[in-house]
Amino acid sequence: MNFDKSGGYRWLDSFVMASIIQLANYRFCEKFLNRRNDPCGRQVDQMVQAARSGKENIIEGSERTATSKETEMKLTDVARASLCELRGDYETWLLRRDVLPWKRDSVEAKAVFSLRLDRPEYSDDVAHDSCAHILVQKRRFSQWLDADDDTVVANALLILISRTVNMLTHQLQAQGNRFAKTGGFREKLTVVRATERAIHENAPGCPECGKPMHKRKARAGKHAGQEFWGCSGYPACMGARKIDEEKLQ
């Protein structure tokens, strides 16, 4: 059987943006957190780990799509949750300074929101080109991310994090839709087994979707205890035939 293609994370805007966030978060922690405002270093550790989790779970989820759509969705959700945690840290940072996050309609917020990522163009050396692409895209936000004012950097990161969380939310929806239509690795294995079983049983094709059928036994209703041909795509497909291949009414 064929595996779905995996490892396409380098083309995802969410991955590029999460990479920018991780790099900018490193700079923020190194520049603005110290023994005075973070004496035990726990804040740095938590923020660094949250930013890392946001990016790395996008990677792992993409790599797992070939064998487990369920795991892919779970890891995408972990990435989203980790970035939400990091967003909370930056909101708290501003509140500790009696500063409010930029309003969405402010000049500063609109400027950060308005910048869109370029589409990646990679050669055969994808790893090299991907890293170069990330650095080029990061420089587009440099006037905010490289600022000496911690509140400016924090506000810019809040916007980038929110944009990435929104991207991941849409990714989750798309992954769920694909899973509903095609299933995952386990579902495809079931189809493979059902096909082999159908060959041995000389089973007909499903009258609804054409997938191979195999023998089932009705558990309830007027056909209770009777054998019938049931679609291997059940419960997504409810197609059924009598053993004599007449479609059940």
N, C-alpha and C positions, 0 to 999 in steps of 0.2 A: 504494500500500500504506500501511497505518497504522503510525505509529511508536508504540512503547511510551511511556507517560508518563514523563517524567524530571523531575528537580529537586525531588523530594519529601523532600530531606534535612532540611528544617526541622522535620519531624514525627518524625524519628528520635531516640530517646533517646541513641543513640551520638553524634550530632552535638551535642546539648545538653550532654552530659557532656564531650565533647572541648572544647567552647567554654569550659566552666567551668574545665577543666584548663588551657587556654591562658591564661586571664585570671589564674588563681591562680599559674601558673608565672611570668608576668611580674612579679607582686608579689614572689614568692620571690626571683627573680634581682635585682630592684632593691633589695630590703631586706637580703638576706643575703650576696650575692656582692659582693666588693670587690677592690681592688688587692692586698690582703694574701693572700686565699685564691684569687684568680683574677687574677694579675698581668697576663696577656696578654688577658684577656677571652674566651678561647676556650670556657671552660665555659659562660658566659652565652650565647654565640653558638650552641653546640651544643644547649643545652637549649631555647632559644627556637625554633630551627629544628625540633627534634624535635616540640615541642608544636604548632607551626604545621602541620607536615606531617600530624600526626595528624588535625587538623580539616579542613584544606584538601583532603586526598585523599578524605575522606568526601564533600565537596561535589562534587569533580570526578567521582568514581565515580558518584554519583547522576545527574549531568548527562549522563554518557556511556551510561547504561543504554538510551537510545533507539536507539543505533546500534551498540553493542558491549558485549554481556554479558561478553565475555572481558576487556575493558578495565576494566569496572566491578569485576569480581572482583579484578583485579590491583591496582587503586587502593585497594580496601578492604583488601587484604592489606598494601599499603604503609602505610596509616594504622595498621593494627594493629602492624606492625613498628616504626614510628616511636615509638608509645607504649610499646612494650616497651623501646626504647632509653632513653626518658625515665625509665621505671621503674628501669632500671639505674643511671641517674645519681642518683636519690634514694636508692636502696639504698646506693650508694657514699658519698653525703653522710653518711648515718647511721653507716656503718662508720668513716669518718674521725674521728668523734667518739666511737668506742667505744660506740655506741648501737645496739641491735637494733630491727628493725621490731616494731611491736605484734603480739602473738599474735592469731590470729583470734578466740579466745574471750575476749580482754581486754574490759573495759568500754568502753574508748575505741574499739576496732575495731568492736565490735558496734553502738555508737552511730552510727558513720559508715555502716556497712553497712546499717543498718535504715532509713535515710532513702531514700524512693523519690521519683522525679520526678513532678510533676503532669502530667497529660495536657494538651498544648497546645490552646488554643482561640483560633484566629486569625480575624480579620475579613478583609475584602478587602485590607487593608494588611498583607500577610503579613510583609514585611521588618521593619516597625516592631514588630509584635506578637511576632515571633520573638525579636528582640533584647530586648524587655521580658521575655519569658518566661525567657530565659537569665539575666538579672540577678536575677529573682525566685528562680529555682532555685538560683543561686549563693549567695544570702543564707541559704538553708537550711543551708549548710555553713560559714557565716561564723565560728562560734565556733572552728573549727579552722583554716580557710584564712586568717583575719585575725589569727591568734595572733601574739604577739611572740616565741614560742619556735620557733626554726627546726625543731627535731625534731618538734614537734607538726604543723606545716604539712607537713613532708616525709612523715610517717606518713599523714596524711589524704590527701595526693595519691597516695601509693602505693596506697591502697585505691580511690580514684576511678579511677586508671589501670587497676588490675586489673579493676574492674567494666566499664570501657569496652572493654578488650581482650576480655573475655568476650562482650560484646554484639557486637563485630565478628566474633568467631569464629562466633557463631550467624548473623550476617548472611551471612557467606561460605557457610555451609552452605545457607542458604535460597536464595542466588543460584545456587549450583551445582545445587540441585534444580530451580529454575525453568528454568535453561539446559538441563538434561537433558530436561525435558518439552516445552519450547517452542522451544528453540534461540535464537539471537541474530539480529542484523540480517542477517548474511551468509547464515544458514540460511534466513531468510524470503525473501531475494532469490532463493535457489536454488529455493524453492517457487514463487515468482512466475514464474521462467523456465521451470520444469518445467510449470506450468499452461499457459503460452502454447504450449509445445512440444507438450503433450498435445492441445490444441485442434487444432493443425495436423495432428497424427498421428491424430486421432480415437481417442485412447487411452481405455481403460476406467478405471474407478476401482479402487483397490486393494481386493482382497477382505478384507484384514485391517483397514485403517484408513480406507479411503475416499478417501485422497489420490490426486491424479492420477498416472498411471503414464507411463513412456516406454520406448522400446525400448532394450534392452541386448543384449549378446552374451555368452553364457556362456563363461568362460575355461578351465574345467576340468570334469572329471567326465563323466558320460554325455551331458550336453547341450552339451559343449564345441563352440564355433563356431556354435551355434544362437541365433537371435534370440528374445527373449522380452520380455514386458512386466514391468518392474521398478518397484517403488514409489519415488516421488520422495523418500520419507522414509527411504530406506536410508542408513545401517545401522540406524537406530532401528527401522525396520519392514522385515521381510524378505519382505513380500508379493510374490507373483509369479504371472503367468499365461502360458500359451502364447499365441502370436500369435493363435490361433483363439479366445482368451479362455477356454479351459479352464484351470482352476487347476492349476498344476504340482504333481505329487506328490513 
